[in-house]
Amino acid sequence: MGEGMGQWISAAGALAVVLGLLWMLAGLARRGGLASPGARRVRVVEATPIDSRRRAVILQVDGREALLVTGGPNDSFIGWL
């Protein structure tokens, strides 16, 4: 029983190390450490509530700005600004 328990402890330790490494890599990816700075093509410039359900959202896409309305029965692309 002691030898089997040692294998379980070893496996649990290895799993903890792997999960810790994945957690650290996820943190780096969230901070943009793994992506090049120019890789983002879409960003939210501003979002404003219209009413209790809908929002007007301005997105910047490749240097151009687009207006969308979201949250209703369907989302709508209003146009380029």
Secondary structure, DSSP 8 states (H G I E B T S, - for coil): -HHHHHHHHHHHHHHHHHHHHHHHHHHHHHTTSSS-GGG--EEEEEEEESSSS-EEEEEEETTEEEEEEESSSS-EEEEE-
